[in-house]
Amino acid sequence: MKQTETIGPVFGSFIARVLIALIFVASGASKISGFEQTVGYIASKGLPLPALGAIAAIVVELGGGLMVIVGWRARWAAAAMILFTLAAAFIFHNFWGVPADAAQNQMIHFMKNISMAGGLLYVLIHGSGGWSLDGRKA
């Protein structure tokens, strides 16, 4: 196989990992700077131990996002992020249980989470690719 035949998919998988993970890294970082607001939002949904939930969200979003970007144990990170993202969709973006004026916005956020879970599923199935710490071991 020629080098030019492999560089596209290798570069593409790297860019895809960066694009899917950026929203998680940004969200995790914003949860650090707005920690009290995050705890309050989690508490408003009636979840137990909201401070612990906020810390867990930061670890999964920021830590998992960075792991996917650099491709270190990307499958494990993607699996954790899929579970987190699906849980967040159903708990925090339950468009079927909000007033009509908020339903469309919540449905968009719900579908965004479902779509992100799909991108992460691709990482879980196919791994991180060549430009990654996992790929260097292979």
LOTORTI-553304 format. One record per residue: residue in one letter; x, y, z of N, C-alpha, C in turn. Coordinates in steps of 0.02 Angstrom, whole numbers, padded with zeros to 5 digits, always signed. Layout:
residues N
aXYZXYZXYZ...
END
This chain:
residues 138
m+00042-00059+00000+00000+00000+00000+00045+00062+00000k+00027+00110-00041+00065+00172-00045+00051+00215+00016q+00100+00258+00033+00093+00301+00091+00032+00348+00083t+00020+00372+00023-00036+00418+00011-00103+00384+00021e-00106+00318+00015-00168+00282+00026-00185+00276+00100t-00136+00282+00143-00149+00275+00214-00154+00341+00250i-00124+00393+00225-00123+00457+00261-00193+00486+00268g-00236+00480+00218-00304+00507+00221-00344+00478+00278p-00352+00412+00281-00390+00382+00337-00357+00395+00405v-00291+00395+00408-00257+00406+00472-00270+00478+00495f-00261+00526+00450-00273+00596+00467-00347+00606+00481g-00390+00575+00442-00462+00582+00451-00486+00556+00518s-00458+00500+00541-00479+00474+00606-00456+00520+00662f-00398+00550+00654-00374+00598+00704-00420+00659+00707i-00435+00688+00649-00479+00747+00647-00548+00729+00675a-00574+00670+00658-00640+00649+00684-00639+00645+00759r-00585+00616+00788-00580+00612+00861-00579+00681+00892v-00542+00726+00863-00538+00794+00890-00607+00827+00887l-00641+00821+00830-00706+00853+00823-00758+00826+00870i-00760+00760+00880-00810+00732+00925-00794+00748+00998a-00730+00755+01014-00710+00765+01084-00710+00838+01106l-00704+00885+01060-00698+00955+01079-00756+00979+01123i-00817+00960+01106-00874+00982+01145-00870+00956+01217f-00843+00896+01226-00836+00868+01293-00783+00905+01333v-00726+00919+01301-00672+00955+01335-00696+01024+01356a-00729+01059+01310-00754+01126+01326-00807+01123+01382s-00851+01075+01379-00903+01069+01429-00874+01051+01497g-00826+01006+01498-00793+00987+01561-00757+01046+01592a-00722+01084+01550-00686+01143+01575-00735+01195+01603s-00792+01204+01569-00840+01253+01593-00872+01230+01659k-00876+01165+01669-00904+01140+01732-00856+01154+01790i-00791+01158+01776-00743+01176+01828-00752+01249+01848s-00755+01293+01798-00761+01364+01813-00830+01382+01840g-00880+01343+01823-00948+01355+01848-00971+01298+01892f-00928+01276+01936-00942+01216+01976-01006+01221+02016e-01016+01277+02050-01077+01285+02091-01140+01284+02048q-01137+01314+01989-01195+01313+01944-01209+01241+01920t-01156+01204+01907-01164+01134+01886-01196+01093+01941v-01172+01103+02002-01201+01067+02060-01275+01086+02067g-01290+01149+02060-01360+01172+02065-01404+01142+02011y-01378+01137+01950-01417+01109+01895-01430+01035+01906i-01380+00999+01929-01389+00928+01944-01439+00919+02001a-01433+00961+02052-01480+00957+02109-01551+00973+02087s-01559+01019+02038-01626+01037+02015-01662+00979+01981k-01625+00929+01959-01655+00870+01929-01670+00816+01980g-01657+00831+02044-01672+00785+02098-01623+00727+02105l-01565+00734+02075-01515+00680+02080-01478+00684+02147p-01461+00626+02175-01424+00626+02239-01351+00647+02229l-01321+00672+02281-01250+00690+02282-01229+00732+02221p-01260+00791+02213-01246+00831+02154-01173+00853+02147a-01138+00865+02202-01067+00884+02197-01026+00827+02169l-01040+00766+02192-01005+00707+02166-01023+00697+02092g-01085+00709+02074-01105+00705+02004-01069+00755+01961a-01059+00815+01987-01023+00866+01949-00950+00846+01939i-00920+00818+01990-00850+00795+01984-00846+00738+01933a-00893+00692+01937-00894+00636+01889-00903+00662+01817a-00947+00711+01809-00957+00739+01742-00893+00772+01716i-00858+00807+01759-00794+00838+01739-00744+00785+01718v-00738+00733+01758-00690+00679+01742-00707+00647+01675v-00770+00631+01665-00790+00597+01603-00782+00644+01543e-00806+00705+01550-00804+00751+01493-00733+00775+01478l-00700+00803+01527-00633+00830+01515-00582+00774+01507g-00581+00728+01554-00533+00672+01550-00546+00628+01490g-00608+00607+01481-00625+00564+01425-00614+00599+01358g-00632+00662+01355-00622+00700+01293-00549+00704+01274l-00506+00719+01323-00434+00722+01309-00406+00653+01289m-00431+00601+01322-00409+00533+01305-00427+00516+01233v-00487+00534+01211-00507+00521+01142-00464+00562+01094i-00451+00625+01109-00411+00667+01065-00342+00638+01054v-00308+00620+01109-00239+00594+01101-00239+00520+01083g-00297+00488+01088-00302+00418+01069-00269+00372+01119w-00276+00387+01183-00250+00344+01236-00309+00309+01270r-00311+00243+01263-00368+00204+01287-00434+00234+01264a-00434+00252+01201-00490+00287+01171-00554+00246+01172r-00549+00181+01164-00610+00140+01166-00642+00142+01235w-00601+00137+01288-00628+00140+01356-00659+00209+01369a-00624+00262+01348-00650+00330+01358-00715+00338+01320a-00717+00314+01258-00778+00321+01218-00836+00283+01250a-00823+00224+01277-00876+00186+01310-00905+00225+01370a-00861+00253+01411-00884+00292+01468-00923+00354+01445m-00899+00386+01392-00931+00446+01367-00999+00430+01335i-01005+00372+01304-01070+00351+01276-01121+00345+01332l-01103+00309+01385-01149+00300+01441-01168+00367+01472f-01119+00409+01482-01130+00476+01511-01176+00517+01466t-01163+00516+01401-01201+00557+01354-01273+00534+01348l-01283+00469+01347-01352+00443+01344-01390+00458+01408a-01356+00450+01465-01388+00467+01529-01406+00541+01531a-01361+00583+01509-01374+00655+01508-01433+00672+01462a-01437+00638+01406-01492+00650+01359-01559+00636+01393f-01565+00579+01426-01629+00560+01455-01645+00597+01520i-01594+00615+01558-01606+00649+01623-01614+00725+01614f-01570+00755+01574-01567+00828+01571-01602+00857+01510h-01617+00817+01461-01648+00843+01399-01712+00805+01383n-01752+00792+01434-01815+00754+01425-01869+00800+01396f-01864+00809+01330-01909+00855+01295-01983+00835+01302w-01996+00773+01317-02065+00749+01324-02096+00770+01392g-02054+00795+01438-02079+00812+01504-02071+00884+01523v-02060+00928+01474-02052+00999+01488-02109+01038+01457p-02120+01100+01478-02172+01141+01447-02161+01148+01371a-02215+01158+01335-02213+01160+01262-02163+01211+01235d-02155+01269+01270-02110+01320+01246-02036+01300+01253a-02021+01249+01292-01952+01225+01300-01939+01159+01264a-01991+01128+01238-01985+01060+01210-01939+01057+01149q-01945+01105+01104-01904+01102+01043-01830+01109+01061n-01813+01156+01104-01744+01165+01125-01716+01102+01158q-01755+01073+01202-01733+01012+01236-01727+00953+01187m-01772+00950+01137-01767+00897+01088-01703+00904+01046i-01684+00965+01029-01622+00976+00993-01563+00952+01034h-01562+00969+01099-01507+00947+01142-01507+00871+01150f-01567+00841+01156-01573+00769+01160-01543+00736+01098m-01563+00760+01040-01538+00731+00977-01463+00743+00968k-01438+00800+00992-01366+00813+00990-01330+00760+01030n-01355+00745+01089-01323+00694+01130-01326+00625+01097i-01382+00609+01067-01388+00545+01032-01337+00542+00974s-01330+00597+00937-01282+00599+00882-01210+00593+00907m-01194+00626+00963-01127+00620+00991-01113+00549+01013a-01163+00516+01041-01155+00446+01061-01139+00404+00999g-01170+00420+00943-01155+00384+00881-01084+00393+00859g-01058+00453+00862-00988+00465+00845-00941+00429+00892l-00957+00429+00955-00916+00393+01004-00920+00318+00995l-00977+00293+00973-00984+00222+00958-00936+00202+00902y-00927+00246+00854-00879+00233+00800-00808+00225+00829v-00790+00269+00876-00724+00263+00908-00720+00198+00948l-00773+00181+00983-00774+00119+01022-00764+00058+00976i-00796+00057+00919-00792+00000+00874-00725-00003+00837h-00703+00054+00811-00645+00055+00767-00580+00076+00800g-00583+00099+00861-00522+00121+00895-00501+00191+00873s-00442+00210+00893-00420+00279+00882-00381+00291+00818g-00361+00239+00784-00325+00249+00721-00251+00259+00731g-00218+00276+00676-00145+00279+00675-00114+00337+00712w-00142+00396+00707-00114+00454+00742-00141+00456+00812s-00116+00412+00854-00141+00407+00922-00090+00370+00965l-00097+00379+01030-00053+00341+01075-00068+00267+01071d-00132+00250+01064-00150+00179+01056-00120+00151+00992g-00121+00191+00938-00095+00170+00873-00019+00160+00873r+00016+00196+00916+00089+00189+00920+00108+00122+00948k+00065+00093+00991+00078+00028+01022+00068-00028+00972a+00023-00017+00924+00004-00071+00877+00060-00084+00827
END
